[in-house]
Amino acid sequence: MARGVVADHFAPAPPSCLGVAVSGGSDSLALLHLLNDWRVAGGPALRVATVDHDLRAESAAEAAAVARICAALGLAHDTLRWHGEEGGGNLPDRARRGRYRLLAGWARAHGLGDVAIGHTSDDLAETFLMRLARGSGVDGLSAMRARWQAGGVTFHRPMLALGREQLRDMLRARGVGWVDDPTNADPGYARTQARAVLAALAPLGLDSATLTESAQRLAEARAALAHHARQAAGALASVEAGDLLLAREGFSALPDETARRLLIAGLRWLTGAAYPPRGTAMDDFLGAARDGRRMTLRGCVLSADKVHIRLGREYNAVAGLRAPATALWDGRWRAAGDGEAEIAALGPEGLCACPDWRAGGLPHASALAAPGLWRGDTLIAAPLHGWANGWRIALERPLAAFCDIVIGH
């Protein structure tokens, strides 16, 4: 039955070769064995990776143990080492982001478009409680995604309908042991606390199955909200010189939840950020958009005129960025032309060197943050302001990418 659940996740067109992330814990080892059963029965070829976070003395030996299990099954295995280089966030969050970055790079290097992860219904329920404690809304409380894309790879969670104890029973029946990460019992971690709360709530009927069902219902609501927001984005959004414009009259008529989604997607589209702002920041931002007030958030500037709400980059957020003309600047812009030059924001000096910048129609804040071409301290071209001087500059993150963020938010 469990193998059928996993195989059904990939129907109707499973990949010919599938990557599998295996840590040595019970969940990922169960996933490995279920997928290997499927492989033997005619399913996809498998290649396995273990991420060694190097946070415990035993981690290297645990990765080696997974390699031996894979060798016994006739499967290729690679160990990926994380060195704690991800910046910002607490340790579990940094390790998680580092893990997915390493797995995506590994998958691309081996021509794998899909990687399976061993999360279960217990993980889903624990995550629900952790997000509930943070006051999350529909998006945060909705079910962990069964599949998502990152780094050019599709990640899969094919075991979200299966419980941890059920999978451990399967491993016991096969005589397969697993590693229990001691951090899973450390009360200092939020997930450990959520696991304890879940056990205490079970007698009231608030067990993993119940919370999983609630999360899945919220996921359906989330999809409906995203669909409505995508329709609104298509009707209201346009791009001017890299700024996102939202038709003000139409925006004013949107429900708060839909309007908030458009603003969040706009911030992420401009900055490339993986996560939206938390807490009351987005409430304040939405209020400013409704009122037509100027406000900065996450390196972006919100402003409005009678026709549009405008989201653009804040000059201070890009003032120190400089890149060769052919390189990607601020994650969005690339230039082409004759000779050597660098892309950098125009700033006050650039605007002084480009006296006709007002002819482009951009507000002063947007003009300051707009890219220009420089040789040393000399501005040689400002294509967005009508002074091309043999250079072209292109926005590499088009409006379609904004719409994708809206639907995938």
C-alpha positions in Angstrom: 0.0 0.0 0.0 2.7 2.5 1.0 4.6 1.8 -2.3 1.4 2.5 -4.2 1.0 5.9 -2.4 4.5 6.9 -3.4 4.2 5.7 -7.0 0.8 7.4 -7.3 2.4 10.7 -6.4 4.4 10.7 -9.6 1.5 9.5 -11.9 0.8 9.7 -14.7 4.3 10.5 -16.1 7.0 9.5 -13.6 10.6 10.6 -14.4 12.9 8.1 -15.9 15.5 8.8 -13.2 14.8 10.2 -9.7 17.0 11.7 -7.1 16.4 10.7 -3.5 17.6 12.6 -0.4 18.4 10.2 2.4 19.7 11.2 5.8 19.7 7.9 7.6 16.7 8.6 9.7 13.6 6.4 9.5 11.5 8.6 7.2 14.1 9.0 4.5 15.2 5.3 4.7 11.6 4.3 4.4 11.3 6.5 1.3 14.5 4.9 -0.1 13.2 1.4 0.3 9.7 2.1 -1.1 11.3 3.8 -4.2 13.7 0.9 -4.6 10.8 -1.5 -4.5 9.2 0.5 -7.2 12.4 0.6 -9.2 12.8 -3.1 -9.1 9.1 -3.4 -10.3 9.8 -1.2 -13.3 9.8 2.3 -11.8 12.4 5.1 -12.2 16.1 4.6 -11.8 17.4 6.1 -8.6 20.4 8.1 -7.5 20.8 9.0 -3.8 22.4 11.9 -1.9 23.1 12.5 1.7 23.7 16.0 3.0 26.3 16.0 5.8 25.6 19.2 7.7 28.7 18.6 9.9 26.8 19.7 13.0 27.5 16.5 14.9 30.5 14.3 15.2 28.5 11.3 14.0 27.3 12.9 10.8 30.1 11.6 8.5 29.7 8.1 9.8 25.9 8.3 9.2 26.4 9.4 5.6 28.9 6.5 5.1 26.2 4.1 6.5 23.7 5.4 3.9 26.3 4.9 1.2 26.7 1.2 2.3 22.9 0.7 2.2 22.8 2.1 -1.3 25.7 0.0 -2.4 23.9 -3.1 -1.1 20.8 -2.1 -3.2 22.9 -1.3 -6.3 22.3 2.4 -6.2 24.7 5.3 -6.8 25.3 7.5 -3.7 26.9 10.9 -3.2 27.6 12.7 0.1 27.2 16.5 -0.1 28.8 18.6 2.6 27.4 21.8 4.0 29.8 24.3 5.6 27.3 26.6 7.3 27.8 29.3 4.6 24.1 30.3 4.4 23.7 33.8 5.9 20.8 34.9 8.2 18.2 33.0 10.0 18.5 30.5 12.9 20.6 27.3 12.5 17.8 24.9 11.5 16.6 27.4 8.8 20.1 28.0 7.5 20.8 24.2 7.4 17.5 23.7 5.6 18.3 26.3 3.0 21.8 25.0 2.5 20.4 21.4 2.2 18.1 22.3 -0.7 20.7 24.4 -2.4 23.2 21.5 -2.3 20.5 19.0 -3.5 19.5 21.3 -6.4 23.1 21.7 -7.5 23.7 17.9 -7.2 20.6 17.1 -9.2 21.5 19.5 -12.0 25.0 18.1 -12.1 23.7 14.6 -12.7 20.9 15.6 -15.1 18.1 14.9 -12.6 15.0 17.1 -12.8 13.3 15.6 -9.8 14.3 14.9 -6.2 12.2 13.0 -3.6 12.2 14.1 0.1 11.1 11.9 3.0 8.6 14.1 4.8 5.5 12.4 6.3 2.1 13.4 7.7 3.8 13.8 11.1 6.1 16.5 9.6 3.0 18.2 8.1 1.2 18.2 11.5 4.2 19.5 13.4 4.7 22.3 10.8 1.1 23.2 11.2 1.5 23.7 14.9 4.7 25.6 14.6 3.1 28.0 12.1 0.0 28.3 14.2 2.2 29.5 17.1 3.6 32.2 14.8 0.1 33.4 14.0 0.3 32.3 10.4 -2.6 32.8 8.0 -4.0 30.6 5.3 -0.7 30.3 3.4 1.3 29.4 6.4 -1.2 26.9 7.8 -1.9 25.2 4.5 -0.4 21.8 3.8 3.3 21.4 3.1 3.5 21.3 -0.7 3.6 17.9 -2.2 5.9 19.3 -5.0 7.6 22.6 -5.7 10.4 23.9 -7.9 13.7 25.5 -6.7 17.0 25.9 -8.4 15.7 24.4 -11.6 14.7 21.1 -9.9 11.3 19.8 -8.9 11.3 18.6 -5.3 8.7 16.0 -4.2 7.2 14.9 -0.9 5.5 11.6 -1.9 4.9 10.4 1.6 2.7 13.2 3.1 -0.2 10.7 3.4 1.9 8.2 5.4 2.6 8.3 9.1 6.1 8.0 10.7 5.1 5.0 12.9 3.6 3.2 9.9 6.9 3.6 8.0 8.9 2.5 11.0 6.8 -0.7 11.3 7.7 -1.4 7.6 11.4 -0.9 8.3 11.2 -3.1 11.4 9.6 -5.9 9.4 12.5 -5.7 6.9 15.1 -5.7 9.7 16.3 -2.2 8.7 17.7 0.1 11.4 17.8 3.8 11.4 19.5 6.8 13.1 17.7 8.9 15.6 19.1 12.4 15.4 19.5 13.6 19.0 18.4 17.1 18.1 14.9 15.6 17.5 14.7 15.2 21.3 16.2 18.5 22.2 13.5 20.7 23.8 15.2 23.8 22.6 14.0 23.2 19.1 10.6 24.4 18.0 9.9 21.1 16.1 10.6 19.1 19.2 8.2 21.2 21.2 5.6 20.8 18.5 6.0 17.1 18.6 5.4 17.1 22.3 2.3 19.3 22.0 1.0 17.0 19.3 1.3 14.0 21.5 -0.5 15.9 24.3 -3.4 16.9 22.0 -3.9 13.5 20.5 -6.4 12.4 23.2 -8.6 15.4 22.2 -8.7 14.1 18.6 -6.1 16.7 17.5 -3.7 14.1 16.1 -1.5 14.1 13.0 -4.4 12.8 10.8 -6.8 15.6 11.9 -4.2 18.4 11.5 -3.2 16.9 8.1 -6.8 17.0 6.9 -7.2 20.6 8.2 -3.9 21.6 6.4 -5.0 20.0 3.2 -8.4 21.9 3.3 -6.5 25.1 3.8 -4.3 24.2 0.9 -7.4 24.1 -1.3 -8.4 27.5 0.0 -4.9 28.8 -0.7 -5.1 27.6 -4.3 -8.4 29.3 -4.8 -7.0 32.6 -3.4 -3.9 32.3 -5.5 -6.1 31.7 -8.6 -8.1 34.9 -7.9 -4.9 36.9 -7.2 -3.4 35.6 -10.5 -6.5 36.9 -12.4 -6.1 40.2 -10.7 -2.4 40.4 -11.6 -3.2 39.8 -15.2 -5.8 42.6 -15.2 -3.9 45.2 -13.2 -0.2 44.7 -13.5 2.3 46.3 -15.9 6.0 47.1 -15.9 7.7 50.4 -16.5 11.5 50.5 -16.5 11.7 47.7 -14.1 9.0 49.1 -11.7 5.8 47.2 -11.1 2.7 49.2 -11.7 -0.8 48.2 -10.4 -3.8 50.0 -11.7 -5.0 51.9 -8.6 -8.7 51.9 -9.2 -8.8 48.1 -9.7 -6.4 47.6 -6.8 -8.7 49.6 -4.5 -11.6 47.3 -5.3 -9.7 44.1 -4.3 -10.2 42.3 -1.0 -7.4 42.8 1.4 -6.2 39.2 1.0 -5.9 39.5 -2.8 -4.3 42.9 -2.6 -1.8 41.7 0.0 -0.8 38.8 -2.3 -0.1 41.2 -5.2 2.1 43.3 -3.0 4.0 40.4 -1.5 4.6 39.0 -5.0 5.8 42.5 -6.1 8.3 42.7 -3.3 9.6 39.2 -4.2 9.7 40.0 -7.9 11.8 43.1 -7.3 14.2 41.6 -4.8 14.3 37.9 -5.6 13.6 37.2 -1.9 12.4 33.7 -1.1 10.1 34.7 1.7 7.6 37.6 2.3 7.9 40.1 5.2 6.4 38.8 8.4 4.4 40.4 11.2 2.7 43.7 10.9 5.0 45.0 8.1 2.7 43.8 5.3 -0.4 45.2 7.1 1.3 48.6 7.2 2.4 48.2 3.6 -1.1 47.3 2.4 -2.4 50.3 4.4 0.1 52.6 2.6 -0.9 51.2 -0.8 -4.6 51.8 0.0 -3.9 55.3 1.2 -1.5 56.2 -1.6 1.3 56.9 0.9 5.0 56.4 0.2 6.6 53.6 2.2 9.8 51.6 2.0 10.1 47.9 2.8 12.6 45.2 2.0 14.7 47.5 -0.2 11.6 48.6 -2.2 9.7 51.9 -2.5 5.9 52.1 -2.6 4.4 55.2 -4.1 1.2 56.2 -5.9 -0.3 58.7 -8.3 -3.9 59.0 -9.4 -3.6 56.1 -11.9 -1.1 53.6 -10.5 0.4 52.2 -7.4 4.1 51.8 -8.1 6.7 49.4 -6.6 10.3 50.1 -7.4 13.7 49.4 -6.0 15.0 51.7 -3.2 18.2 53.5 -4.2 19.9 52.7 -0.8 19.4 49.0 -1.5 21.3 49.0 -4.8 23.7 51.9 -4.3 26.6 49.6 -3.6 26.0 47.1 -6.4 28.3 47.1 -9.3 28.8 44.4 -12.0 30.3 44.0 -15.4 27.9 45.0 -18.1 27.3 41.5 -19.3 26.7 40.1 -15.8 23.3 40.1 -14.1 22.9 43.2 -11.9 20.5 43.3 -9.0 19.3 39.9 -10.1 17.3 41.5 -12.9 19.3 43.6 -15.4 21.8 42.8 -18.1 23.4 45.1 -20.7 25.0 44.8 -24.1 27.0 47.2 -26.1 30.5 48.1 -27.4 33.5 48.3 -25.2 33.9 47.7 -21.5 31.6 49.1 -18.9 29.9 48.3 -15.6 26.3 48.4 -14.5 25.5 50.4 -11.4 22.6 52.5 -10.2 22.4 56.1 -11.5 22.2 57.7 -8.1 22.5 61.5 -7.7 25.7 61.7 -9.7 24.2 59.8 -12.6 21.1 61.9 -12.7 23.3 65.0 -12.8 25.1 63.6 -15.8 21.8 62.8 -17.5 20.0 66.1 -17.4 17.1 64.8 -19.6 16.2 62.0 -17.3 12.7 63.5 -16.5 11.8 63.0 -20.2 11.5 59.3 -19.4 8.7 59.9 -17.0 10.1 58.0 -14.1 9.6 59.3 -10.6 12.8 60.6 -8.9 13.1 57.6 -6.6 12.8 55.1 -9.5 15.3 57.1 -11.6 17.9 57.1 -8.8 17.7 53.3 -8.5 17.6 52.7 -12.3 20.7 51.1 -13.8 23.2 52.9 -16.0 26.5 52.1 -17.7 29.6 53.4 -16.1 33.3 53.5 -16.8 34.9 54.3 -13.5 33.1 57.3 -12.1 31.9 58.4 -15.5 28.4 57.6 -16.7 28.5 56.6 -20.4 24.9 55.6 -21.0 21.5 55.6 -19.5 19.3 53.5 -21.9 16.2 53.7 -19.6 16.4 57.5 -19.7 16.7 57.9 -23.5 20.5 58.1 -23.6 21.5 54.7 -25.2 24.9 55.8 -26.6 25.2 52.4 -28.3 24.1 50.4 -25.3 21.0 48.2 -24.6 19.8 47.1 -21.2 17.2 44.4 -20.7 15.1 43.3 -17.8 15.7 39.6 -17.2 12.8 39.2 -14.8 9.7 39.9 -16.9 6.1 40.5 -15.9 5.4 36.8 -16.4 7.7 36.0 -13.5 5.7 38.3 -11.3 2.5 36.4 -12.3 4.3 33.1 -11.5 5.1 34.3 -8.0 1.5 35.3 -7.5 0.2 31.8 -8.3 3.0 30.1 -6.5 3.0 32.3 -3.3 
